[in-house]
Amino acid sequence: MPEISPEVLSANLSFADFPEALPDPQVADHEFELKIERIWQVCDRFDLQTDIWRGRLLRLVRDRQKQDQEIGFLDWLKDHEISKSQAYGWISLADSADVLLQDGLLDQAAVERFSKRAFIATAQTEPQVQQLVSEAARQGEQITCREVRELSDQWLAVSSDLVPGEIKQMAAANQIPSRYVAPFVREIAKIPPAQRSFFQEAVAHSPDLDTLKTVTAEAQKLARYLSGSDQVQAIATAVSHGDLDLDQALEESLRLGCLKSTADLVNYAAQIEQTTAKLFTIWKRLNALAEQVFVASGASTPQLRSLLTHLEPLLGDQISFNLTTSQQAIRVEVQIREQLDL
């Protein structure tokens, strides 16, 4: 993407200018991309202002409904062909704008320097990051998601208690880019303190970029292992019965250097359990619907009965079908056992 000067970005451009402003597809690549980016960012800012006001209007309609007036919010949305999720997205955007404006962080001119996605991203950050981003906007900088991410990473790198002092100092002096420190913080935040200290000591002992990258990758694997272990019922049952020591299994995996494979193992196990539970729910619903259709059909609807006949391999206790992507046949047996409290 070509570098765009502040003069180009801040140029006054209205909707009336857009037909004339569209670039000729035959111009040089640099000029074409420059003009496209300029108009795109202007559209983004128009879109932001419009959606903020849409949110404010929808908030009024919603609040009017709460006061038992005649207008129903959901009916109003239906009449205007607006989905509920879209409406509440706009309302959330308006709420965020009101907070930033009322707190004096931004004025109307500064808001216009945000792209829509950057404004939403700013509203979702910590108050300290909001102040940094708002200050940049007030100084005339054009704010995209990249600026929000960079400022968020910078603040996290120098403020988090999870970062060893040596790394903090290097990040503050730009000796280690904050974009590498921030992922380290986010990953070890997912890890219990007992295991967290191991990674903090490792980067404190060797405060360099390569070590930070390696430790971050290992912390990510460990976080996935712990998250997956919590989601697998088979593992939880074994732990509760005293048949499995997760901490010891972790130490053995680390000693063998197969933490990634172990993390993948438990995550795939979690997917198997979740997928099986979903399959069982769908299977029960399928059988209930087949029964309804069977009762409603008869001799006068032979093709409907034929449809049910051809679906029988999926309706019984043994589900069977052929994979379309291979020559393999799949057969799953469904066994329902009632659990009784003894």
Rosetta blueprint (number, residue, H / E / L):
1 M L
2 P L
3 E L
4 I L
5 S L
6 P H
7 E H
8 V H
9 L H
10 S L
11 A L
12 N L
13 L L
14 S L
15 F H
16 A H
17 D H
18 F H
19 P H
20 E H
21 A H
22 L L
23 P L
24 D L
25 P L
26 Q L
27 V L
28 A L
29 D H
30 H H
31 E H
32 F H
33 E H
34 L H
35 K H
36 I H
37 E H
38 R H
39 I H
40 W H
41 Q H
42 V H
43 C H
44 D H
45 R H
46 F H
47 D H
48 L H
49 Q H
50 T H
51 D H
52 I H
53 W H
54 R H
55 G H
56 R H
57 L H
58 L H
59 R H
60 L H
61 V H
62 R H
63 D H
64 R H
65 Q H
66 K H
67 Q L
68 D L
69 Q L
70 E L
71 I L
72 G L
73 F H
74 L H
75 D H
76 W H
77 L H
78 K H
79 D H
80 H L
81 E L
82 I L
83 S L
84 K H
85 S H
86 Q H
87 A H
88 Y H
89 G H
90 W H
91 I H
92 S H
93 L H
94 A H
95 D H
96 S H
97 A H
98 D H
99 V H
100 L H
101 L H
102 Q H
103 D L
104 G L
105 L L
106 L L
107 D L
108 Q H
109 A H
110 A H
111 V H
112 E L
113 R L
114 F E
115 S L
116 K H
117 R H
118 A H
119 F H
120 I H
121 A H
122 T H
123 A H
124 Q L
125 T L
126 E L
127 P H
128 Q H
129 V H
130 Q H
131 Q H
132 L H
133 V H
134 S H
135 E H
136 A H
137 A H
138 R H
139 Q L
140 G L
141 E L
142 Q L
143 I E
144 T L
145 C H
146 R H
147 E H
148 V H
149 R H
150 E H
151 L H
152 S H
153 D H
154 Q H
155 W H
156 L H
157 A H
158 V H
159 S H
160 S L
161 D L
162 L L
163 V L
164 P L
165 G H
166 E H
167 I H
168 K H
169 Q H
170 M H
171 A H
172 A H
173 A L
174 N L
175 Q L
176 I L
177 P L
178 S H
179 R H
180 Y H
181 V H
182 A H
183 P H
184 F H
185 V H
186 R H
187 E H
188 I H
189 A L
190 K L
191 I L
192 P L
193 P H
194 A H
195 Q H
196 R H
197 S H
198 F H
199 F H
200 Q H
201 E H
202 A H
203 V H
204 A H
205 H H
206 S L
207 P L
208 D L
209 L H
210 D H
211 T H
212 L H
213 K H
214 T H
215 V H
216 T H
217 A H
218 E H
219 A H
220 Q H
221 K H
222 L H
223 A H
224 R H
225 Y H
226 L H
227 S H
228 G H
229 S H
230 D H
231 Q H
232 V L
233 Q H
234 A H
235 I H
236 A H
237 T H
238 A H
239 V H
240 S H
241 H L
242 G L
243 D L
244 L L
245 D L
246 L H
247 D H
248 Q H
249 A H
250 L H
251 E H
252 E H
253 S H
254 L H
255 R H
256 L H
257 G L
258 C L
259 L H
260 K H
261 S H
262 T H
263 A H
264 D H
265 L H
266 V H
267 N H
268 Y H
269 A H
270 A H
271 Q H
272 I H
273 E H
274 Q H
275 T H
276 T H
277 A H
278 K H
279 L H
280 F H
281 T H
282 I H
283 W H
284 K H
285 R H
286 L H
287 N H
288 A H
289 L H
290 A H
291 E H
292 Q H
293 V H
294 F H
295 V H
296 A H
297 S L
298 G L
299 A L
300 S L
301 T L
302 P H
303 Q H
304 L H
305 R H
306 S H
307 L H
308 L H
309 T H
310 H H
311 L L
312 E H
313 P H
314 L H
315 L H
316 G L
317 D L
318 Q E
319 I E
320 S E
321 F E
322 N E
323 L L
324 T L
325 T L
326 S L
327 Q L
328 Q L
329 A E
330 I E
331 R E
332 V E
333 E E
334 V L
335 Q L
336 I L
337 R L
338 E L
339 Q L
340 L L
341 D L
342 L L
